[in-house]
């Protein structure tokens, strides 16, 4: 009878240890999912900003590009402030 009791206690302790391990892993996974959701949200906002026609045009202007048919002017010889 004592042997059966020891075996049952051993089995319950093993199951309890696995349950605690699974619970800890679940908490880590949940934290990782939240971090990835935040990163996804940030990347989606960044994509929306970068894909807008206004942003594309501003970046092209910053790089010195002009539209077809526009006249480009170069101003030189300005006094230093």
Buried (B, 14 or more C-beta within 10 A) or exposed (E): EEEEEEEEEEEEEEEEEEEEEEEEEEEEEEEEEEEEEEEEEEEEEEEEEEEEEEEEEEEEEEEEEEEEEEEEEEEEEEEEE
